[in-house]
Amino acid sequence: MQRIIYLIAIVSILFIGCEQKKQKETSKVIIEGQVTGYTKTLGLYGMSENRELTLDSEGKFSLESDSLKKGFYDLSFGHENRLSLYLKPGSNLHITVNYNAFLSKDKKAITISGENTKESELLYQLMFTKERSKYNNTEAKDKYLPMLYGKNPEQFTNFLLTEMEKGNQLIQEYSKKYSLDQDFIKHLQLNRKLDYNSVFKLYGHFRKYLKAEELEIPKQFSDYFADQIPQNDFELYEENREYASYVREKYFKEMEAALSSNIRESLAYYKAKIAFLETCDFPQIIVESMYSGLTIGYMRTRDPEVRAYLDSVIYTKVIDKASMKRYEDYKAGEASYKDGDMAPNFTLIDKDGKEVSLSDFKGKMVMMDCWATWCGPCVKGLPKYVALKNKYAGKNIVFLCISTDENEKAWRKKMAKDTKGLFEGIQLNTELNENDMKKKYMVQAIPRYILIGKDGRIIRREAPHPDSKEIIDLIDKNL
């Protein structure tokens, strides 16, 4: 009898051990896959995640983690294209990506398989319930936006609500067929309302831009689903980044109204902002978020007085670790080179497929314009850049137009449609070969102008805009 009890005990211990091992294994999130047509680093972004996934020589990548929180994530291919995922303990995703087909909006460009993946599959399929899915970034600007915002308010509303219903039907189909995570369903429905809420909100802006006409915009468009979106739910705020953005925007508008007498991003503006945040009755989590935004202000401004003030404030007010890390990394990058240093060499590919290096222009002054087709201010500045180039035609200065477009087709299409001579001369792209030009020159925001002297030293790492008197004075002085 004792022998039987002993055997039962041994079996029980083994069973418990296996169960514990199984539970430990299923708490992990595993992502693996292969990408064709793309060779750069992938990014994985979530509520509090910012990870890089490196591709090997065959385009394969993998991640295994037991610390990823349950929720929505973006698998990012550069800054312009991303795949939405839903990860939870036990998710084991295998993803294959044909990047060129993905850019072309091919529904078969991506496959997702494995365990606990149905939520991610649904997110991918939901993309194709939207009319926007038929257009790449350039086509969206030229065709989709005029089509959408060219509608009158009633047509616009019917179009969006009909599109939303298509997505709702797909969600219902998946819910009936599969056992979907209920937190996922809750947050997905909320995120869809937040997404379409933003589309409604932009109606007045785009309508005026496209039609240049006076049109009465329904008041409801400013917050169309307000009665269906929770207000100031700070537990939800910490769980859902889209909802957090929605809540922050309301407080941000209130703060901006209070600061409206100051020029945006001036020294007076930032001093008034700090004074406001120190005395306002905003929830603490909102105040902390506003303080974190000062790090972005520092990165954007070129005013030394503003920078000195923000630098002194950031270290006493910002407590968010991720914001501080980005800030410290940015400052470290800035310190790596300065005006007067030798300009780092780089080699890029031009529109004809030829290699062009900065060292090719030894003994010449070099003016660079870093831009992208999707950047409105960049495109608006191109004629001014070309005018500056024409002013110095025949002089000892070279003008390089450097596109940061990740979508090569969009870049080439923009050049092909040119009828104003905007893309004559040297046209380069940072994405056509392996290079670290953007990292060396810290091209984190565009448009970005860089002026290099005949001696190869940087005159201005953040050069003035091409239509300014200051840039002409700089060129004339150093030419």
C-alpha positions in Angstrom: 0.0 0.0 0.0 2.8 2.4 0.9 4.5 1.5 -2.4 1.3 2.5 -4.3 1.0 5.8 -2.4 4.7 6.5 -3.1 4.2 5.9 -6.8 1.2 8.2 -6.8 3.2 10.9 -5.1 6.0 10.6 -7.7 3.6 10.8 -10.6 1.9 13.8 -9.0 5.2 15.6 -8.6 6.1 14.9 -12.2 2.7 16.0 -13.4 2.9 19.2 -11.3 6.4 19.8 -12.6 5.3 19.3 -16.2 2.3 21.7 -15.7 4.6 24.3 -14.1 7.0 23.9 -17.0 4.2 24.2 -19.5 2.9 27.4 -17.8 6.3 28.8 -17.8 6.7 28.1 -21.5 3.3 29.5 -22.4 4.0 32.8 -20.6 6.5 33.6 -23.3 5.9 35.6 -26.4 7.8 34.2 -29.5 8.0 36.1 -32.8 9.9 34.7 -35.7 9.7 35.3 -39.4 11.4 36.2 -42.7 11.3 39.3 -44.8 12.1 39.6 -48.5 12.8 42.8 -50.2 13.9 44.7 -47.1 17.2 44.5 -45.3 17.2 47.2 -42.6 16.4 46.7 -38.9 12.8 46.2 -37.8 11.2 47.9 -34.9 8.7 46.5 -32.3 6.8 49.3 -30.6 4.1 49.0 -27.8 2.8 51.0 -24.9 6.2 50.9 -23.2 8.3 49.0 -25.7 10.9 50.1 -28.2 12.9 47.2 -29.5 15.0 46.5 -32.6 14.9 43.2 -34.5 17.9 42.5 -36.7 17.5 40.6 -40.0 20.1 38.0 -40.8 21.6 37.5 -44.3 18.4 35.5 -45.3 16.0 38.1 -43.9 15.1 36.1 -40.9 14.4 37.5 -37.4 13.3 36.3 -34.0 12.3 37.5 -30.6 11.6 35.5 -27.4 10.4 37.3 -24.3 8.6 36.7 -21.1 8.4 40.4 -20.2 6.2 41.7 -23.0 2.9 42.9 -21.7 -0.4 41.9 -23.3 -1.5 44.4 -25.8 -1.2 46.0 -29.2 2.2 46.4 -30.9 3.5 47.7 -34.2 6.1 45.8 -36.2 7.8 48.7 -38.0 9.5 48.7 -41.4 11.2 52.1 -41.1 9.1 55.2 -40.3 6.4 54.8 -43.0 5.2 51.2 -42.9 4.1 49.0 -40.1 2.2 45.9 -39.3 -0.2 45.8 -36.2 0.1 42.8 -33.9 -1.6 41.7 -30.7 0.7 39.9 -28.3 -0.2 38.0 -25.1 1.4 35.2 -23.0 1.6 32.1 -25.2 1.6 34.1 -28.5 3.9 32.2 -30.9 3.8 34.1 -34.2 5.5 33.1 -37.5 5.4 36.0 -40.0 6.5 36.1 -43.6 6.7 39.4 -45.4 7.1 40.2 -49.0 8.0 43.9 -48.5 7.5 45.0 -52.1 4.1 43.4 -52.2 3.3 45.0 -48.9 4.1 48.4 -50.3 1.8 47.6 -53.2 -1.0 46.8 -50.8 -1.1 43.1 -51.9 -3.4 41.2 -49.4 -1.1 38.2 -49.8 2.1 40.1 -48.9 2.0 39.0 -45.3 1.1 35.6 -43.7 0.7 35.1 -40.0 0.6 31.6 -38.4 1.3 29.9 -35.2 -0.4 29.8 -31.7 -2.5 32.6 -30.3 -2.3 34.5 -33.5 -5.9 35.0 -34.6 -6.1 38.5 -33.1 -3.0 39.6 -35.2 -4.5 37.9 -38.3 -7.7 39.9 -37.8 -5.8 43.2 -37.4 -4.1 42.5 -40.8 -7.4 41.6 -42.5 -9.0 44.8 -41.1 -6.6 46.9 -43.0 -8.3 45.8 -46.2 -11.7 46.9 -45.1 -10.5 50.4 -45.6 -10.4 52.3 -48.9 -7.1 53.7 -47.8 -5.5 50.2 -48.2 -5.7 50.5 -52.0 -3.2 53.4 -52.0 0.5 53.8 -51.2 1.6 56.9 -49.3 2.1 59.0 -52.4 -1.2 57.9 -54.0 -3.0 58.5 -50.8 -2.0 62.2 -51.0 -2.8 62.5 -54.7 -5.9 60.4 -54.9 -7.3 59.1 -51.6 -7.4 62.3 -49.6 -9.1 64.3 -52.4 -11.6 61.5 -52.8 -12.4 61.3 -49.1 -12.3 65.0 -48.1 -13.8 66.2 -51.3 -17.2 64.8 -50.2 -19.8 67.0 -48.6 -20.4 66.4 -44.8 -23.3 64.0 -45.4 -21.5 61.9 -48.0 -18.4 61.9 -45.9 -20.2 60.6 -42.9 -22.0 57.9 -44.8 -18.8 56.8 -46.4 -16.9 56.4 -43.1 -19.8 54.7 -41.2 -20.3 52.3 -44.1 -16.5 51.5 -44.0 -16.7 51.0 -40.3 -19.5 48.6 -40.6 -17.4 46.4 -43.0 -14.8 46.2 -40.3 -17.4 45.4 -37.6 -18.8 42.5 -39.7 -15.3 41.1 -40.1 -14.8 41.3 -36.3 -18.1 39.5 -35.7 -17.0 36.7 -38.2 -13.8 36.2 -36.4 -15.4 36.3 -32.9 -17.9 33.6 -33.9 -15.2 31.4 -35.5 -12.4 31.8 -33.0 -12.0 32.3 -29.3 -10.6 35.8 -29.3 -9.1 37.5 -26.2 -11.9 39.7 -24.7 -9.5 42.4 -23.7 -8.4 42.5 -27.4 -12.1 42.9 -28.5 -12.6 45.7 -26.0 -9.6 47.7 -27.0 -10.0 47.0 -30.7 -13.5 48.5 -30.8 -12.2 51.5 -28.8 -9.2 52.0 -31.1 -11.4 51.9 -34.2 -13.6 54.6 -32.8 -10.5 56.7 -31.9 -9.1 56.1 -35.4 -12.3 57.2 -37.2 -12.7 60.0 -34.7 -9.5 61.5 -36.0 -10.6 61.2 -39.6 -13.8 63.2 -38.8 -11.7 65.8 -36.9 -9.5 66.4 -39.9 -12.4 67.1 -42.3 -12.4 70.9 -41.9 -8.6 71.1 -42.4 -8.4 69.0 -45.5 -11.7 70.4 -47.0 -10.3 73.9 -46.8 -7.0 72.8 -48.2 -8.6 71.0 -51.2 -11.5 73.2 -52.0 -10.5 76.6 -50.6 -14.2 77.3 -49.9 -16.2 78.3 -46.9 -18.2 75.3 -45.6 -20.1 74.9 -42.4 -18.5 71.9 -40.6 -20.8 70.0 -38.3 -19.8 70.5 -34.7 -20.0 66.8 -34.1 -17.0 66.3 -36.4 -14.7 67.7 -33.7 -15.3 64.6 -31.5 -17.7 62.4 -33.4 -17.7 59.4 -31.1 -17.4 61.4 -27.8 -20.5 59.7 -26.3 -19.0 56.3 -27.1 -15.5 56.9 -25.8 -14.7 56.9 -22.1 -13.6 60.3 -20.8 -10.6 60.6 -18.3 -10.4 56.9 -17.6 -6.8 56.8 -16.3 -6.7 53.1 -15.8 -7.5 52.7 -19.5 -5.0 55.6 -20.2 -2.1 53.4 -18.9 -3.3 50.4 -20.9 -4.0 51.9 -24.3 -1.6 54.3 -26.1 -4.2 55.4 -28.6 -6.7 56.3 -25.8 -3.8 58.0 -23.9 -3.2 60.2 -27.0 -6.9 61.1 -27.2 -7.0 62.1 -23.5 -3.8 64.1 -23.7 -5.0 66.0 -26.7 -7.9 67.6 -24.8 -5.6 68.8 -22.0 -3.0 69.9 -24.5 -5.6 72.1 -26.3 -6.5 73.7 -23.0 -2.9 74.4 -22.2 -2.3 75.9 -25.7 -5.2 78.2 -25.3 -3.7 79.5 -22.1 -0.3 80.1 -23.9 -1.8 81.5 -27.1 -0.4 85.0 -26.4 3.2 83.7 -26.8 5.0 82.7 -30.0 5.0 79.0 -30.3 8.3 77.4 -29.1 9.9 80.7 -28.1 11.6 81.2 -24.8 8.6 83.1 -23.5 6.4 80.3 -24.6 8.3 77.6 -22.7 8.6 79.8 -19.6 4.8 80.3 -19.7 4.3 76.6 -20.2 6.3 75.7 -17.1 4.5 78.3 -15.1 1.2 76.9 -16.3 2.1 73.3 -15.5 3.2 74.2 -12.0 -0.1 75.7 -11.1 -2.8 73.9 -13.3 -5.2 71.4 -11.9 -4.5 68.7 -14.5 -4.1 65.1 -13.4 -0.5 64.3 -12.4 -0.1 61.8 -15.1 -1.0 64.4 -17.7 1.4 67.0 -16.2 4.2 64.4 -16.3 3.4 63.7 -20.0 3.5 67.5 -20.7 6.9 67.8 -19.0 8.2 64.8 -21.1 7.2 66.8 -24.2 9.9 69.3 -23.3 12.5 66.9 -24.6 10.9 67.0 -28.1 10.9 70.8 -27.9 14.7 70.7 -27.2 15.3 68.5 -30.2 13.2 70.7 -32.5 14.5 74.2 -31.6 17.8 75.7 -32.8 17.6 78.7 -30.5 20.5 78.5 -28.0 18.6 80.4 -25.3 15.6 78.1 -25.6 17.9 75.1 -25.5 19.8 76.3 -22.4 16.5 77.0 -20.6 14.9 73.6 -21.5 18.1 71.8 -20.6 17.9 73.2 -17.1 14.2 72.4 -16.7 14.2 68.9 -18.2 16.5 67.5 -15.6 14.3 68.7 -12.8 10.9 68.0 -14.3 11.0 65.0 -16.6 10.7 61.6 -14.8 9.8 59.4 -17.7 12.8 57.1 -18.3 12.1 56.5 -22.0 11.9 60.2 -22.7 15.1 60.9 -20.8 16.9 58.1 -22.7 15.9 59.6 -26.1 17.0 63.0 -24.8 20.3 61.8 -23.6 20.9 59.8 -26.8 20.1 62.8 -28.8 22.5 65.0 -26.9 25.2 62.4 -27.1 24.7 62.2 -30.9 24.9 66.0 -31.1 28.1 66.1 -29.1 29.7 63.6 -31.6 30.2 66.4 -34.1 29.7 70.1 -34.3 30.1 73.1 -36.6 33.7 73.3 -37.6 34.4 69.6 -37.5 35.3 67.6 -40.6 32.1 66.5 -42.3 31.7 62.7 -42.1 32.0 61.0 -45.5 29.1 59.0 -46.9 28.2 57.1 -50.1 24.6 57.2 -51.5 23.0 56.0 -54.7 21.7 58.5 -57.2 18.5 58.3 -59.4 20.5 56.5 -62.1 21.9 53.9 -59.8 25.4 55.3 -59.5 27.3 55.7 -56.3 28.0 59.3 -55.1 30.2 60.1 -52.2 30.7 63.4 -50.3 34.4 63.0 -51.0 33.8 63.3 -54.7 33.3 67.1 -54.1 36.6 67.8 -52.4 37.5 71.5 -52.7 33.9 72.5 -53.3 31.3 73.9 -51.0 28.4 71.5 -50.5 24.7 72.4 -49.7 22.4 69.5 -48.8 18.6 69.3 -48.6 17.3 66.2 -46.8 13.6 65.7 -47.6 10.9 63.1 -48.4 7.9 63.0 -50.7 5.5 62.5 -47.8 6.8 65.6 -46.0 4.7 68.7 -46.9 7.1 71.3 -45.7 9.9 69.5 -47.5 8.1 69.5 -50.8 7.0 73.2 -50.3 10.7 74.1 -49.8 12.0 72.4 -53.0 11.3 75.4 -55.3 13.2 77.6 -52.8 16.1 75.2 -52.7 16.2 75.1 -56.5 16.1 78.9 -56.7 19.1 79.0 -54.3 20.9 76.5 -56.5 20.2 78.5 -59.6 21.5 81.7 -57.9 24.9 80.1 -57.5 25.0 78.2 -60.9 28.6 78.1 -62.2 30.1 78.9 -58.7 32.2 76.5 -56.6 29.3 75.0 -54.8 27.4 71.7 -55.3 23.8 71.2 -54.3 22.7 67.7 -53.2 19.1 66.8 -53.0 18.9 63.8 -50.6 15.6 61.9 -50.3 15.0 59.9 -47.1 12.0 58.1 -48.7 11.8 54.4 -47.8 9.5 53.8 -50.7 11.7 54.1 -53.8 8.7 53.9 -56.1 7.1 57.0 -54.4 10.4 58.9 -54.8 10.8 58.0 -58.5 7.2 58.8 -59.2 7.6 62.2 -57.7 10.6 62.9 -59.8 8.9 61.6 -63.0 5.9 63.9 -62.5 8.2 67.0 -62.2 7.4 69.7 -64.7 9.2 72.6 -62.9 12.8 71.3 -62.9 12.8 70.6 -59.2 14.7 67.3 -59.6 17.4 68.2 -62.0 21.0 67.8 -60.9 22.2 65.3 -58.2 19.3 63.4 -56.7 20.3 60.8 -54.0 18.4 58.5 -51.7 19.4 57.3 -48.3 17.5 54.0 -48.5 19.0 52.4 -51.7 22.2 51.0 -50.1 23.6 50.2 -46.7 24.9 53.5 -45.3 24.8 55.5 -42.0 24.4 59.0 -43.5 21.3 59.8 -41.4 22.9 58.5 -38.3 26.2 60.4 -38.8 24.4 63.7 -39.5 21.5 63.0 -37.1 18.8 63.5 -39.7 15.9 62.9 -37.3 13.6 65.6 -38.6 13.1 67.0 -42.1 13.4 69.3 -44.0 17.0 69.5 -42.9 19.7 71.6 -44.6 23.4 71.1 -44.1 26.2 73.4 -45.4 29.8 72.1 -45.8 32.8 74.3 -46.6 35.4 73.9 -49.3 37.8 72.6 -46.7 35.4 69.7 -45.9 34.4 71.2 -42.6 30.9 71.7 -41.5 29.8 75.3 -41.7 26.3 74.7 -40.3 25.0 71.3 -39.4 21.6 72.9 -39.1 21.7 75.4 -42.0 19.1 78.1 -42.4 16.3 77.7 -44.9 17.1 78.2 -48.5 15.0 81.4 -48.9 16.7 83.1 -45.9 19.1 86.0 -46.0 21.3 84.2 -43.5 22.0 81.2 -45.8 23.0 83.6 -48.6 25.3 85.5 -46.2 26.9 82.2 -45.1 27.5 81.0 -48.6 28.9 84.3 -49.8 31.2 84.5 -46.8 32.6 81.0 -47.3 32.5 80.7 -51.1 
